Amino acid sequence: MAFDLDHTLTYYPLTTAGVIEATFGRLGLSLEPFGPAASVAARYDALWIALERQARMSDELRLMVWRRLATEKGLAADGLAEKIALEYGRVRRESGVRLFDGVRELLSDLRSAGYRLGLLTNGLSDSQWDKIHSLGVEASFAAIVVAGDIGAYKPDARAFRVLLDRLGADRERALFVGDSYDTDIVGASAVGLASAWIRPHGTPRPGAAVPTYEFPSVLDVREVLC
């Protein structure tokens, strides 16, 4: 079985909006020209995904995003974007990423039960491997695939096939667990993988792909596996 990483196994203690507010506070800048932190954060996250495949490194992508945000607000991007992007990166690295409570134990229990575990995560190589190393979870997985390493991002079927090949797993006997309907569930369904959608209560299903299971927490996969 295999897992997505971000927001499935992990979370950021500081939200995007929180990082933005901390960044502007440290720099002594007003957020007013950009707008409320929540709306800036939503646009930041959208641009990150939209521009991700055009960048080689996370610092480069972060600068691209802040240049676009400044330009969209009619601000001079040169200088300002560089300053904000640099400080934003510092704040994000300092605040770090965490495993949800119980995830480390879940992975250990699944391995003890005989499951070969895989990890398939979208994102640039440097940022995703930094997370993986900082969390200390490499040994939990028989195969780890980072989209930036192979040039194929979920829901691209190629990403799932690479994962299955590295795991030495048959798709008929594999399960993919993720929080994103559009990338995890749609992608897994397209290659014939059973899927478990980590679906917060009340979240509507936005498309035709039907996950095999739906759980409010990744820890609930124990119900069908252990």
Secondary structure, 3 states (H helix, E strand, C coil): CEECCECCCEECCCCHHHHHHHHHHHHCCCCCCCCCHHHHHHHHHHHHHHHHHHCCCHHHHHHHHHHHHHHHCCCCCCCHHHHHHHHHHHHHHHHCCEECCCHHHHHHHHHHCCCCCEEEECCCHHHHHHHHHHHCCHHHCCEEEEHHHHCCCCCCHHHHHHHHHHHCCCHHHCEEEECCHHHHHHHHHHCCCEEEEECCCCCCCCCCCCCCEEECCHHHHHHHHC
